[in-house]
Amino acid sequence: MLWSLVAAGVAGILLGFRARAPALIVATAMVVVAGAVMGDTGGLFDRHRLLSILLLVATLQCAYLIGLFLGLVWHRSVTRER
């Protein structure tokens, strides 16, 4: 679970740095499908699986906002140097 959170965070930062909102929507859908398929609990709608998927989606989207901020700061610093 820890590595999936790290992967979702890195993917979110990279998406925020380069891509925009439609890419985040697609990535969120992919995280939900991957979490539903690869979950290690018994049922598809088990409470632990749903909370795990929610945590992954929240991590992805918060990291996306961090990536947006980093991209904005980087873009402003590059344009000021010119």
N, C-alpha and C positions, 0 to 999 in steps of 0.2 A: 504494500500500500504506500509506503514511503516513496519508493521510486516512481510510482505513478503520479504522486503529488509533485515530485520534482520535475517530471516530464511535462506535466500540465503547466507548471509555473514557467518553465523555460519556453514552451510553445507559446504561452500567452505573452511573454515579454517579446519574443520574436515577432509575433503577429502584431502587437501594438507598435513595435518599432517600424515595421514596414507595411503592413496591410491595414485595411480599414474594417468597418463594421460587418460587411457581408462575409468576410473571411472568418470573423469571430462567430457568427451565426452557424456557419458550416462546421467550424471546429467544435462548437458546443454540441451540435448534433452528433458529431463523431465521438465525442467523449461519452455522451449518454448511451449511444449504441455499444461502444466498446465496453463501458462499465456494465451494461446489462448482459452482454455476451460473456465477458471474461470474469464476472464476479464469482467468488468461490463459496457463496452461500447456497442453501438448498433451493429456495424458490425464487422465481423471477421477481416477484413483488415483495420480497422479504424486507423488513424494516432496515436491517443493517446494510443491505445492498443499496436501497434507496438513499440512505444517509451517506454512503460512500460516494455514490454518483453525485449527490448534491455538493459534497465537499470538493470533489474534483472540478465540478462546474464553477463553484465559487472561487477556487484557486485559479482556474484558467482566466476567469473574467477579472479578478483583482490584478493578476499579473499582466493582463492586457492593458489595464489602466496605468500600471507602472511603466509598461513599454511605451504607451502613448506619451507619458510625461518625459521619459528619457529621450524619445524621438524629438519631442518639441524642444527640449533643452539643447540637444545636439544640433538641430537644425538652426536654432537661433544663434548658437555660438559659431557655426560655420558661416552664416550670413553676415555676422558682425565683423568677422575677420576680413571680409572682402572689401 
